[in-house]
Amino acid sequence: MAVNLKGRSFLKLLDFTPREIRYLLDLSRDLKRAKYAGTEQKMMEGKNIVLLFQKDSTRTRCAFEVGALDQGAHVTYLGPSGSQFGKKESVADSARVLGRMYDGIQFRGYKQSDVEELAKHSGVPVFNGLTDQWHPTQILADFLTIEEYKGSLKGLKFVFAGDARNNMGNSLMVGAAKMGMHFVAAAPKELWPDQDLISQCQEIAKETGAVIELSENLQQAATDADVIYTDVWVSMGEAPEVWEQRIKQLKPFQVNAENVKNAKPDFLFMHCLPAFHDLNTEVAQDIYQKFGLTAMEVTDEIFESKHSVVFEEAENRLHTIKAVMVATVGK
């Protein structure tokens, strides 16, 4: 049976079967090859896409803009102060307005309920560019990158180190369960994913052959790991006072040479970026002045090592996001 995603919204990976995720990954690969070969066919000519951002972005915005333009679509960017969304106009009303003007809506913001409501009322596909709960487009880019280096996903040991109950921890656990991977969340117990979601992923794992584990020790979790992944310790929009608490909780889970010494010799290091691996940003300088840290979630030694594929991963945001748009609103 052919996979047909026309008209579908892309809100979270729980909404998609392993076969549908595989279709999107294969389409991403094909679109990437075509772009490199100069043979890409424009499947979105005459389409209009709006990018609605409550949070600023580098990779998500650029990937949606370049991907849409590569495919012949027109793009409107509405930044955090560029519309009345959620301020003078409700989410539902904004959805009904935008759905009459655009063929697809990208949303990057805070509440998952907002992107769900956009999809409910707009009448066109809605793409989740990130919410506090889920980050599904990032996981497609991550998995495409892993396949490029490892050949496949099934059975690989994938370790996520850090705040495992954030949007990345949630999304990676679901993606790993769907694709038959061995997923380990290495985090303090209070930062483990919600138990209901863990149970849901364990049920999915029974069908796919995946393994879902949780650990409070990164060194143990990293033993024989094929992939080690981390993310920032404090998300955009969280209060400044959160930093001290989160650093205390997560410092033992920093991806450094000692903590990953038992991983496979050819393990991949991944990060969705931006990463605080040195002192070359304003935020990093501020953290250094307050807490004396020269790196946070990953050391510069690991970030700049032969294991790091973070920039290939970043590029693949373009190809996977393009695939989502082509599959849902393309000709």
Salt bridges, closest charged atoms under 4 A:
ASP15 OD1 - LYS12 NZ 3.03
GLU20 OE2 - ARG8 NH1 3.16
ASP26 OD1 - ARG22 NH1 2.88
ASP26 OD1 - ARG29 NH1 3.56
ASP30 OD1 - ARG29 NE 3.07
GLU40 OE2 - LYS322 NZ 2.78
GLU45 OE1 - LYS331 NZ 3.45
GLU65 OE2 - ARG61 NE 2.99
ASP70 OD2 - LYS35 NZ 2.76
ASP70 OD2 - LYS322 NZ 2.96
ASP93 OD1 - ARG96 NH2 2.56
GLU116 OE2 - LYS12 NZ 3.40
GLU117 OE2 - HIS121 NE2 3.89
ASP132 OD1 - LYS55 NZ 3.33
GLU147 OE2 - ARG22 NH2 2.33
GLU148 OE2 - LYS32 NZ 2.73
ASP163 OD1 - ARG165 NE 2.83
ASP163 OD2 - ARG246 NH1 3.45
GLU203 OE2 - LYS206 NZ 2.83
GLU213 OE1 - HIS182 NE2 3.02
ASP226 OD1 - LYS264 NZ 2.94
GLU238 OE1 - ARG246 NH2 3.13
GLU258 OE2 - LYS261 NZ 2.72
ASP266 OD2 - LYS150 NZ 3.23
ASP278 OD2 - HIS277 ND1 3.52
ASP286 OD2 - LYS290 NZ 3.26
GLU297 OE2 - HIS271 NE2 2.73
ASP300 OD1 - HIS277 ND1 2.60
GLU315 OE2 - HIS319 NE2 2.83
